[in-house]
Amino acid sequence: MENDPPTVPCNLYFDPKEWSHRYGDAIYTIEIVHVDIVDNVYATYELEIKWGNHKQTIKKRYSDFYAFKQLMAQQHNIDHQAFPPKTWRTCIAMNFLQTRKMNLGIWLDQALSKNRELSQAAYVRDFLELPPLDE
């Protein structure tokens, strides 16, 4: 149908350093490309998700990543040692946020790389704001 959104068959995660658009629509990658300070109150992290010749950008807060990590711990046995810890109070210093951005990216890559099932899990696709896979 002309008005239907395009299907997103991407169902297997690859490390951004290994990913290529030539792999086609079945392989996707994620990079945290930017961090923004919103109203001098909190930060958002911009994730770029690529599959085939497609690209989608979404924004998440640290609290979104933290809730995602908690859900991942309930659903799968994932080592979360690389996850950057919470702070006692909000810190919006750009050097701190850049380090946290890098560490969130490392954690996300390690979690998705070590467990291929996660690439297809519904809650992962929800977090990445990708449509569900056809059953």
Secondary structure, 3 states (H helix, E strand, C coil): CCCCCCCCCCCEECCCCCCCHHHCCCEEEEEEEEEEEECCCEEEEEEEEEECCEEEEEEECHHHHHHHHHHHHHHCCCCCCCCCCCCCCCCCCHHHHHHHHHHHHHHHHHHHHHCHHHHHCHHHHHHCCCCCCCC
